[in-house]
Amino acid sequence: MRTSLSDFTFPGGLTRRLGLVTLFSAAVLAACGGGGGSSTSTTGTTAGSAAYTSGAISGFGSVIVNGVRFDTSSVTVEDDDGARHAADDLRLGDSVEIESGPIDSSTQTAVATVIRYGSEIKGPLTAVDVSGSRFTLLGQTVEVSSTTVYDSTLSGGLASLSTVVGSVLEVHAQYDAARQVYVASRVDLESSVDSYKLRGPILALDTTAHTFQMGTATISYASLNPQPTSLAVNQWVRVKLATTPAADGSWTALSLKTNERKLSEDHAEAEVKGSITAWTSVTSFSVNDIPVDASGASFPDGQSGVVLGAQVEIKGSVVNGVLVATSVHLEDGAEHGQGEDYELHGSLSALDTTAKTFVLRGVTVSYANVSQWVGLTEAQLATVAKIEVKGSLSTDGTTLVASLIKVDD
């Protein structure tokens, strides 16, 4: 018989790792291995790394995350299992973590040394709610927005998913702890996979049956060897799953990793941008699964908005794994969808003057509605060596609709 929700102990709150983090100091990226414990990645942050940044890719030239342009000329790119990749494998909307040299605040640039990327969900699509701007896979609710990127095989965006129910999707996303939904930054259709994946918080745990709950999915870790012994409700985990569910509807864990991204060293300066993922009080909460002590912090935007799920920017220092805040700012996401959510730099190709499109950094760009031409005209597109493009996504999320095109210095 399938384990019911009544068999589990439920959390009083959730913690998680979320994108949109920038740490302006030496940081440690702990990537885990093994059946149930954690181990250190071979390319974890070193003493030479001055900054750690996490978020979704919003542009290329070389890689742009959280408004910072990272030079990738000598970068090592890995997936979340440690396999090496080319920088060209990275795509708009991918969830990434970047280790780099110091970030120049005047130019918002840095030299990346390591980029690690990985999705939050990979599994079969079970339902699509176009009117609600969401879909379901592996028992998880995924919400889409005007900044969700879809790969080119999903022309039509969310509406096109209705035609591929049962197919496997890979989703890069941030987890909204207040609503227990994932907010997608990128959605890809997968042709074939040998395992599924979930990254998120354990909502309920049954140590007798060796099962836990993520979303509405029940996951069995009974066959893991060695058996994980330190799992807990609220814990953030990444679990690989067999592609065939058990007879009772549960999913079998093939591997389990915990504590992938924990700060294990003290840092004199830190800046964290993200969502509040666990909340005890306005001075004691977690952001991106990092505990925050804000007892001595200033709140320039007031304290009433510091709640579970709120987007915040924390400045301070890291002491014994705790982010000791000196200031807590509320972030406003209202700027998204205003025409310049994404940015590309480079040489264009595949110019189509009839359709008014070209390809830049692997992204199809429409220049049919450009409001600003800087240093060139539309007629000069084919003659310019390098350009900069800013814009927002088309309604189906597959094309960048340019609002600004300028000569790139």
Order of alpha helices (4+ residues) and beta strands (2+ residues): beta-beta-beta-beta-beta-beta-beta-beta-beta-beta-beta-beta-alpha-beta-beta-beta-beta-beta-beta-beta-beta-beta-beta-beta-beta-beta-beta-beta-beta-beta-beta-beta-beta
